Amino acid sequence: MIYFDNSATTKPYEEVIDAFVKISTQFFANPSSLHDLGGKVEELVKQARNQIAHILQVKANEIFFTSGGTEGNNLAIKGTAIQYSGRGKHIIASNIEHASVYETCEQLKSLGFTITYLPVDQYGQVNPGELEAAITNETILVSIMHVNNEMGTIQPITEIGAILKKYPKILFHVDHVQGFGKVPLDLYKANVDLCTISAHKFHGLKGNGLLYKREGVTISPLLTGGSQEGKLRSGTENTAGIVTMAKAMRMVEEKRKEKGQVLQKIRDYLINNLQQIPQVHIHTNPSVSAPHIINFSAEGLRGEVIVHALEKEKVYVSTTSACSSKQKKLSRTLLSAGIPEKIAEGAVRISLSYENNLEEAKMFIQSLQQVLQKLNMVMRDTK
């Protein structure tokens, strides 16, 4: 099996699974309980928070645990909108944000907020100058993802943060779900106020994530009822998920430092060989993209047809974002980047992890060539 769908989700590390079982069976108490066992569990959560803060180079009181990227993005955006609606009702995002950002903004639009969606260039990058030009006296939030989940494009977050530093009443939210563990981001240097991370994108477990909230920033909670997470996110903590997320973060950061260049070599090999296939259009520019995502189209074929054909060869890739892949809509990201509809409908995404190797990349190219040849023959025979 070749698993090249790591941006949809990653396989949990064995150490993560082992730790989850141990904590779930031995430290199962509620961390809010007054007894000794509850106190031990509370201490585990505290240790995990400190470890994560150290990895992100922020303060422990700036880390708030969530159920993942979707909740984190909703909390950051809606929490800001609720808190500062009296100051203004204008939000700036890009045309290519993840659905959990885009749909949240659309929901706020129906509630009277004004949303400016910034255009992107052919490789999916926003123009910081256009972002600044879009700012008004009503602007309360800018939300720009770090690494695009479909094309892999890295946004100029530090440059945008420097611009927004001139506008202290505007909060800056970054969806870092696809970036963490692959593309480092200095949250303080980039002047980020809110940042979303999801554990299952770096070999942690589904249903776990975090929101970084810079000290001094106030947003409204979406879940109320208890005093957990500084009253920002009520609900009994998922202790095993939180602790194993910290473990996965430590492990993936070690692998990034150890295997970062190897991952780039695999990505470059794939792009170089995809370029040799006349039918293929590559939408990812490696000079401005993360090392783990490649987006391409095979002209004349639909992306889902290629995905299912590769699946029969035990090769697993995807079309668009996993959150949108079953809707069979053309990619909003690719269309925003100016890719024609006929090309966009054939889009396929390869997404790698540090567990992949060059031999798998070679086997993938062989499988893809065979699959395209078979599919093209079928297309010719049916005409």
Buried (B, 14 or more C-beta within 10 A) or exposed (E): EBBBBBBBBBEBBEBBEEBBEEBBEEBEBBBEEEEEBBEEBBEBBEBBBBBBBEBBEBBBEBBBBBBBBBBBBBBBBBBBBEBBBEEBBBBBBBBBBBBBBBBBBEBBEEEEBBBBBBEBBEBBBBEBEEBBEBBEEEBBBBBBBBBBBBBBBBBBBBBBBBBBEEEEEBBBBBBBBBBBBBBEBBBEEBBBBBBBBBBBBBBBBBBBBBBBBBEEBEBBBBBEEEEBBEEBBBBEBBBBBBBBBBBBBBBBBEBBEEBBEBBBBBBBBBBEBBEEBEBBBBBBBBEBBBBBBBBBBBEBBBBBBBBEBBEEBEBBBBBBBBBBBEEEEBBBBBBBBEBEEEBBBBBBBBBBBBBBBEEBBBBBBEBBBEBBEEBBEEEEEEE
